[in-house]
Amino acid sequence: MRSRFLALVCILSLAVITWPGGAAAQYFGPYGPYGPYGPYDHGPPQGYGHHGPPAGFREPPSCRVQNGVDYGGRWEACTAAVERANRNNRLDRVNYECDSFCTLRLGGRNVCVTPDARFGFHGISYGGPYSQNINPRGNAMFLRRLPWQIQAWVLSHDALASKRMTYMSGSEAIALGIRQCPGS
């Protein structure tokens, strides 16, 4: 009888702690200790935590083509580049290797792609640009900015599962419905 009583007390205590508005909610917020996306949700798509970048680290220019490659960069800079192209109503021609957050250009209204362009996708990390920790929340935010055909390709190729690049050719992007650049 005593063991049943203790089991009931444990179950009720757990219910009070985990129930919305219970002790855990008051301490951790409505999602508990792990945030809305579970134990792997550690904040925004990229960042350096509370300590800033490592000593001597220089951030690469964000979303700019250098030597025929755009390596991506910071979320804010790359989304701003897409929004700027949309606002200016100019053709955003991608005829180079476009990696990481640069691939957000595929979600632009005025983007066009050449068949020899190349797009490199990888999982979004938290804890800095060299971290291997994949952030599911960051991946979801990233995917929402892409056309559904590109989303389907990315998911079918498991391109966001790790920091290893998975490449899509410009020809594949065109076949999926991204506009081909005139004269290419």
Secondary structure, DSSP 8 states (H G I E B T S, - for coil): -HHHHHHHHHHHHHHHHHSTTSHHHHHH-TTGGG-TT-TT--SSSS--TTS-S-TT-----TT--BTTEE----HHHHHHHHHHHHHHT--EEE-SEEEGGGGGGGG-TTEEE-TT-EEEE---BSSSTT---B-HHHHHHHHHTS-HHHHHHHHHTTTTSSSS-EEEEHHHHHHTT--B-TT-
